[in-house]
Amino acid sequence: MPAIEVRGLRKAYGDVTAVEDVSFEVAEGEIFGILGPNGAGKTTTVECVSGLRTPDAGEVRVLGLDPRRDREDVRQVLGVQLQESQLPGKIHVREALELYASFYRDPADVDRLLAQWELTEKAGARFGKLSGGQKQRLAVALAMVGKPRVVVLDELTTGLDPHARRTAWEMVQAVRDSGVTVLLVTHFMEEAERLCDRVAIIDAGRVVALDTPAAMAARGPAAGQRMRFRPSAPVEDADLLALPEVRSVERHGAHLEVSGTSEVIGAVTAYLARRQIIAAELRVEQSSLDDAFIALTTHATTTTHAAQTMQTAQTAQTAKES
Ligand SMILES: Nc1ncnc2c1ncn2[C@@H]1O[C@H](COP(=O)(O)OP(=O)(O)OP(=O)(O)O)[C@@H](O)[C@H]1O
C-alpha cells in the first residue's frame, strides 16, 4: 500500500482554482518532493493530504485512510509541519512539545525529542525568542511528537542560512532513516536533488513532471551538457554550430559557452583537437533540475502574489528587527 495516494485532486478558493488536477503516489519510506513556482498549488495539495482542506474533487489516502473521513486515525499516523508556525510567541519550547504530545495516544518522549533536535538547552526558552533554525527544528520535533509514519514538511528550509539549511537536510534524512515517509514541499532545487527519491513538479495546479531528480534533469526539455572555455586560437561560431551535437554558442569576453546534447563535449573537444586549439579554463556542466524546472514551468507569479510575498518578507523583517 502506498503511504500517500492523490488522484485527480481539485481545489478552488472562490474563483481561484488552486489545484486543477493533481495525482501522485508516494511509496513507504520515500522522500517525495513537491516543487513548483509561487502559487502553483503546492501548499493547497499538502493541506488536502493533511486533512486541513476538503478537496472539491478527487481522492486522497494516507496509508489507506481518508484524511477527512478518518480524521482521528490519520492524525495518529501523520505528522505535519506547516509553512508558517502557528505557535504563540510566548509559549516555551518544552510546553509546546508537551501540549502537542497530549494530543496523541502514544506520544514520543519529550526529553528525547528535545535532545534529538538539539533543543535541550532551549527547553525553557519562549518560541518568539528562538532563531529561525531553532524554530524550524522545533517545527520538525512537533511534527514528530506523535511518532508518525508519514510526515509533511512544507518549505522547511525557507529563510534559513546555508548552515542551518544543511542541518535541516540532515534532520530530514534522520526522519527518513527512522522509517518515516516524507512529503517535502520545497523551492530549492539543490534540496530536492540531495534529498528526494522522486519529485513532482506542479505548475498552475497540475503535475507537469514526476520522476527522480536525476532522470528529470537528464530527460527534461533543457537536457544536455554545457561547456565553457577559453580557446587558445580564434574559433568561428558557425563552425561550432555546424556540429550536429551543438545547440548554441555564446561569447562571454574571451570565453565561449557551448551547449548541446549529452555528446557535445566530445564533439567540440575533437573539433578543437583537429585544429590544435586548446580549451583553456574548461568548465563542464550537466543540465540540472534547475534547468528542467525553468523549462517546464511558466512564470505564473501574479503581481498580487509577488506583492503579498514582498509584504510577508517585510513583515518578517520588521518582526525580526523589533
Ligand atoms: N485561503 C485561500 N483563499 C484564497 N485563495 C487562496 C488561499 N490559499 C491559496 N490561495 C490561492 O491559491 C493558489 C495556490 O496557492 P498555494 O498556496 O497552494 O500555492 P503554493 O504553490 O504553495 O505557493 P507558494 O510557493 O507561494 O507557497 C494561489 O493563487 C493562491 O493565491
The ligand as a MOL file (V3000), in Angstrom:
LIG
                    3D

  0  0  0     0  0            999 V3000
M  V30 BEGIN CTAB
M  V30 COUNTS 31 33 0 0 0
M  V30 BEGIN ATOM
M  V30 1 N -7.0840 30.5470 1.6290 0
M  V30 2 C -7.0400 30.9600 0.3710 0
M  V30 3 N -8.0080 31.7400 -0.1510 0
M  V30 4 C -7.9820 32.1570 -1.4290 0
M  V30 5 N -7.0050 31.8370 -2.2960 0
M  V30 6 C -6.0080 31.0640 -1.8560 0
M  V30 7 C -5.9570 30.5870 -0.5000 0
M  V30 8 N -4.8350 29.8280 -0.3530 0
M  V30 9 C -4.2200 29.8520 -1.5500 0
M  V30 10 N -4.9120 30.5750 -2.4550 0
M  V30 11 C -4.5570 30.7880 -3.8710 0
M  V30 12 O -4.4580 29.5240 -4.4940 0
M  V30 13 C -3.3330 29.4640 -5.3720 0
M  V30 14 C -2.4080 28.3420 -4.9350 0
M  V30 15 O -1.8650 28.6660 -3.6540 0
M  V30 16 P -0.8890 27.7010 -2.8510 0
M  V30 17 O -0.5840 28.3760 -1.5500 0
M  V30 18 O -1.4560 26.3420 -2.8070 0
M  V30 19 O 0.3740 27.6990 -3.8130 0
M  V30 20 P 1.8940 27.3270 -3.4900 0
M  V30 21 O 2.3500 26.5610 -4.6810 0
M  V30 22 O 2.0170 26.6720 -2.1760 0
M  V30 23 O 2.5730 28.7530 -3.4760 0
M  V30 24 P 3.8850 29.3210 -2.6890 0
M  V30 25 O 5.0510 28.6700 -3.3290 0
M  V30 26 O 3.8410 30.7740 -2.9870 0
M  V30 27 O 3.7120 28.9750 -1.2420 0
M  V30 28 C -2.7200 30.8350 -5.3420 0
M  V30 29 O -3.2360 31.5620 -6.4300 0
M  V30 30 C -3.1920 31.4280 -4.0240 0
M  V30 31 O -3.2510 32.8230 -4.0960 0
M  V30 END ATOM
M  V30 BEGIN BOND
M  V30 1 1 1 2
M  V30 2 1 2 3
M  V30 3 2 2 7
M  V30 4 2 3 4
M  V30 5 1 4 5
M  V30 6 2 5 6
M  V30 7 1 6 7
M  V30 8 1 6 10
M  V30 9 1 7 8
M  V30 10 2 8 9
M  V30 11 1 9 10
M  V30 12 1 10 11
M  V30 13 1 11 12
M  V30 14 1 11 30
M  V30 15 1 12 13
M  V30 16 1 13 14
M  V30 17 1 13 28
M  V30 18 1 14 15
M  V30 19 1 15 16
M  V30 20 2 16 17
M  V30 21 1 16 18
M  V30 22 1 16 19
M  V30 23 1 19 20
M  V30 24 2 20 21
M  V30 25 1 20 22
M  V30 26 1 20 23
M  V30 27 1 23 24
M  V30 28 2 24 25
M  V30 29 1 24 26
M  V30 30 1 24 27
M  V30 31 1 28 29
M  V30 32 1 28 30
M  V30 33 1 30 31
M  V30 END BOND
M  V30 END CTAB
M  END
